[in-house]
C-alpha cells in the first residue's frame, strides 16, 4: 500500500498535519496571521486512491471546525460539493 501525502503547500492552503497513522490523518488549523477562531480549511491529499481516510480535526470542545453546512470537498480543485448528509463521522465518497 502506498503512503499518502497531506499538505497545504499551495496558495490558499491552510492547515497543519500533526500526524498520519495508517489511514488516519490528524490535523489542526493554521492560524498563522490571526488570533481569531475560524473554521477555514484548505488542504490536499495525494496517494489515497481506492482508500478510505479518517480525518481527525483538533478543535476546542466548545467550537466546531465546520461551518453550518458541513464540509465540502473537490476531487479536481475546480468543482466543489457539500458532503451531505454530514456528521463528524461522514466519509467523503470515492470518485
Phi and psi restraints in degrees (value plus and minus 20) as a CYANA .aco file:
   2 UNK   PHI     -95.7   -55.7
   2 UNK   PSI     136.9   176.9
   3 UNK   PHI    -103.0   -63.0
   3 UNK   PSI     132.2   172.2
   4 UNK   PHI    -116.9   -76.9
   4 UNK   PSI     135.4   175.4
   5 UNK   PHI    -144.3  -104.3
   5 UNK   PSI     108.2   148.2
   6 UNK   PHI    -144.6  -104.6
   6 UNK   PSI     105.6   145.6
   7 UNK   PHI    -175.7  -135.7
   7 UNK   PSI     152.6   192.6
   8 UNK   PHI    -151.7  -111.7
   8 UNK   PSI      11.9    51.9
   9 UNK   PHI    -106.5   -66.5
   9 UNK   PSI      42.4    82.4
  10 UNK   PHI    -177.1  -137.1
  10 UNK   PSI     139.6   179.6
  11 UNK   PHI     -76.1   -36.1
  11 UNK   PSI     106.8   146.8
  12 UNK   PHI      69.6   109.6
  12 UNK   PSI     -28.7    11.3
  13 UNK   PHI     -84.2   -44.2
  13 UNK   PSI     121.4   161.4
  14 UNK   PHI    -174.4  -134.4
  14 UNK   PSI      73.7   113.7
  15 UNK   PHI     156.6   196.6
  15 UNK   PSI     144.2   184.2
  16 UNK   PHI    -143.8  -103.8
  16 UNK   PSI     107.5   147.5
  17 UNK   PHI    -105.3   -65.3
  17 UNK   PSI     101.4   141.4
  18 UNK   PHI    -109.7   -69.7
  18 UNK   PSI     -39.2     0.8
  19 UNK   PHI     147.3   187.3
  19 UNK   PSI     135.8   175.8
  20 UNK   PHI    -149.6  -109.6
  20 UNK   PSI     101.6   141.6
  21 UNK   PHI    -147.0  -107.0
  21 UNK   PSI      90.4   130.4
  22 UNK   PHI      41.9    81.9
  22 UNK   PSI    -139.7   -99.7
  23 UNK   PHI    -123.7   -83.7
  23 UNK   PSI      -4.1    35.9
  24 UNK   PHI    -129.5   -89.5
  24 UNK   PSI     107.2   147.2
  25 UNK   PHI    -133.8   -93.8
  25 UNK   PSI     104.0   144.0
  26 UNK   PHI    -123.1   -83.1
  26 UNK   PSI     104.4   144.4
  27 UNK   PHI    -161.6  -121.6
  27 UNK   PSI     146.2   186.2
  28 UNK   PHI    -166.7  -126.7
  28 UNK   PSI     145.1   185.1
  29 UNK   PHI     -87.7   -47.7
  29 UNK   PSI     128.7   168.7
  30 UNK   PHI    -124.6   -84.6
  30 UNK   PSI      77.1   117.1
  31 UNK   PHI    -111.6   -71.6
  31 UNK   PSI      18.9    58.9
  32 UNK   PHI     -69.0   -29.0
  32 UNK   PSI     -57.2   -17.2
  33 UNK   PHI    -144.2  -104.2
  33 UNK   PSI       5.9    45.9
  34 UNK   PHI    -171.9  -131.9
  34 UNK   PSI     137.2   177.2
  35 UNK   PHI    -134.1   -94.1
  35 UNK   PSI      -8.0    32.0
  36 UNK   PHI    -116.2   -76.2
  36 UNK   PSI     118.0   158.0
  37 UNK   PHI     -88.9   -48.9
  37 UNK   PSI     117.3   157.3
  38 UNK   PHI    -171.2  -131.2
  38 UNK   PSI     147.8   187.8
  39 UNK   PHI    -135.7   -95.7
  39 UNK   PSI      -2.5    37.5
  40 UNK   PHI     -94.5   -54.5
  40 UNK   PSI     109.7   149.7
  41 UNK   PHI    -151.6  -111.6
  41 UNK   PSI     118.6   158.6
  42 UNK   PHI    -172.5  -132.5
  42 UNK   PSI      88.2   128.2
  43 UNK   PHI    -167.5  -127.5
  43 UNK   PSI     147.2   187.2
  44 UNK   PHI    -144.8  -104.8
  44 UNK   PSI     136.4   176.4
  45 UNK   PHI    -147.7  -107.7
  45 UNK   PSI     109.4   149.4
  46 UNK   PHI    -144.9  -104.9
  46 UNK   PSI     130.1   170.1
  47 UNK   PHI      59.8    99.8
  47 UNK   PSI       2.5    42.5
  48 UNK   PHI    -131.9   -91.9
  48 UNK   PSI      -8.0    32.0
  49 UNK   PHI     -76.9   -36.9
  49 UNK   PSI     117.1   157.1
  50 UNK   PHI      46.4    86.4
  50 UNK   PSI      -1.2    38.8
  51 UNK   PHI    -142.4  -102.4
  51 UNK   PSI     133.7   173.7
  52 UNK   PHI    -130.0   -90.0
  52 UNK   PSI     100.6   140.6
  53 UNK   PHI    -125.4   -85.4
  53 UNK   PSI     131.6   171.6
  54 UNK   PHI    -134.6   -94.6
  54 UNK   PSI     104.9   144.9
  55 UNK   PHI    -124.9   -84.9
  55 UNK   PSI     102.3   142.3
  56 UNK   PHI    -126.3   -86.3
  56 UNK   PSI      91.0   131.0
  57 UNK   PHI    -115.6   -75.6
  57 UNK   PSI     105.8   145.8
  58 UNK   PHI     -97.0   -57.0
  58 UNK   PSI      99.6   139.6
  59 UNK   PHI    -166.2  -126.2
  59 UNK   PSI     129.6   169.6
  60 UNK   PHI     -84.1   -44.1
  60 UNK   PSI     130.6   170.6
  61 UNK   PHI     -82.8   -42.8
  61 UNK   PSI     -43.0    -3.0
  62 UNK   PHI    -116.5   -76.5
  62 UNK   PSI     -10.6    29.4
  63 UNK   PHI    -149.0  -109.0
  63 UNK   PSI     138.7   178.7
  64 UNK   PHI    -140.2  -100.2
  64 UNK   PSI     120.1   160.1
  65 UNK   PHI    -102.9   -62.9
  65 UNK   PSI     -23.5    16.5
  66 UNK   PHI    -132.5   -92.5
  66 UNK   PSI     128.7   168.7
  67 UNK   PHI     -95.3   -55.3
  67 UNK   PSI    -198.2  -158.2
  68 UNK   PHI     -82.5   -42.5
  68 UNK   PSI     -44.5    -4.5
  69 UNK   PHI    -116.8   -76.8
  69 UNK   PSI     -17.2    22.8
  70 UNK   PHI      64.7   104.7
  70 UNK   PSI    -191.2  -151.2
  71 UNK   PHI     -97.8   -57.8
  71 UNK   PSI     132.7   172.7
  72 UNK   PHI    -143.3  -103.3
  72 UNK   PSI     143.0   183.0
  73 UNK   PHI    -167.9  -127.9
  73 UNK   PSI     142.8   182.8
  74 UNK   PHI    -161.2  -121.2
  74 UNK   PSI     120.1   160.1
  75 UNK   PHI    -117.8   -77.8
  75 UNK   PSI     -29.9    10.1
  76 UNK   PHI    -148.0  -108.0
  76 UNK   PSI     -21.4    18.6
  77 UNK   PHI      57.3    97.3
  77 UNK   PSI     -16.3    23.7
  78 UNK   PHI    -137.4   -97.4
  78 UNK   PSI     -74.9   -34.9
  79 UNK   PHI    -116.4   -76.4
  79 UNK   PSI     113.8   153.8
  80 UNK   PHI    -140.7  -100.7
  80 UNK   PSI     126.8   166.8
  81 UNK   PHI    -154.0  -114.0
  81 UNK   PSI     127.5   167.5
  82 UNK   PHI     -99.8   -59.8
  82 UNK   PSI     120.3   160.3
  83 UNK   PHI    -102.9   -62.9
  83 UNK   PSI      76.5   116.5
  84 UNK   PHI    -140.1  -100.1
  84 UNK   PSI     126.0   166.0
  85 UNK   PHI     -88.1   -48.1
  85 UNK   PSI     134.4   174.4
  86 UNK   PHI    -142.6  -102.6
  86 UNK   PSI     127.7   167.7
  87 UNK   PHI    -162.1  -122.1
  87 UNK   PSI     156.6   196.6
  88 UNK   PHI     -81.7   -41.7
  88 UNK   PSI     -41.9    -1.9
  89 UNK   PHI    -127.9   -87.9
  89 UNK   PSI      -3.9    36.1
  90 UNK   PHI     -97.1   -57.1
  90 UNK   PSI     101.6   141.6
  91 UNK   PHI     -97.6   -57.6
  91 UNK   PSI     129.0   169.0
  92 UNK   PHI    -105.4   -65.4
  92 UNK   PSI     107.8   147.8
  93 UNK   PHI     -85.9   -45.9
  93 UNK   PSI     126.2   166.2
  94 UNK   PHI     -91.5   -51.5
  94 UNK   PSI     117.2   157.2
